[in-house]
Amino acid sequence: MEQQILDTAQDAVFTIIKLAAPLLGVALVVGLAVSIFQATTQIQEQTLSFVPKILAVFLSLFIFGAWMMTTLKEFTLRIYNNILQFIY
């Protein structure tokens, strides 16, 4: 029982990391590129760092959205199967 709960928690954390990694990676790369651009041009506009990251995250969400939904669906089905195994 306790091992099943720990396995489910571990699976949940791994799924969260797997779902968040592409979006966070894109935001990190775009943020680094904008920071380098700001440092070389000495433009210190605050909105310049946020708008490109938001647009890049929305674009990557559009690109990775189907894969993310499939991953989340598979995780949900695993949770339902674990609940059914626990009940019966």
N, C-alpha and C positions, 0 to 999 in steps of 0.2 A: 504494500500500500504506500508506504513512505517513499520507496524507490520510484514508484510510478509517478508520484507527485514531483519528485526531484527531476525525473526525466522530462516531464511535461514542462516544468519551469525552465529547464535547460533548453528545450526545444523552442519555447517561447522567446527566450532571450536571443538565441541564435537566429530565429526568424526575424526579430526586430532589427538585429544588426544587418542581416542580409537585405532587408527591405530598405533600410536607411542608407546603406553604404553608397549606392550610386548617386543619390541626391546630394549627400554630404560631400562626396568626392568631387562632383561637378562644382558645387558651391566653393569648395576649397581651391580648386584650380582657377576658377574665374576670379575669386577674391585675391589670389596671389597675383594673377595677371593685372588686375586693376591696381593693386598696390604698387607693383613695379611701374606701371604707367604713371601713377600719381607721383611716385618718387622721381622719375626721370623728367617729368614735365613740371614738377612742383605745383601742380594743381591740387588744392586741398579741399575740394568740394565734397561735402558729406554725402550727398545723394548719389554721387558718382560711384560710391562703393556698394550701394544697396541695389540700385536699379538693374545693373547687369547681372548680379547674382540672382535676383528674383526672376528675371527673364530666363536665365540659364536653368534654374531649377524647374520652372514651368515647362520649358522645352524638354528637359530630361524626364520629367514626369510624363509628358506626352509620349516620349520614346519608350521608357521603361514601364509605363502604366499597365500594359497587358501582362507582362511578366510578373509585376508586383501583385496584381490581382490573382493570377494563377498560384503564386506562392502563398498568398494569404488564404486562398480557397483550400489548398492542400493542407495547410496548417489547421484550418477550421475542421476539415474532415477528420484529421488525426485526433483532434480534441473530442469530436463527437464519437469516434470509435473507442477512444479511451473511456469515455463516460459509459458507453454501452457495455464495455467489458467490465467496468466496475460494478454496474448494476446487476449484470447476469453472472 
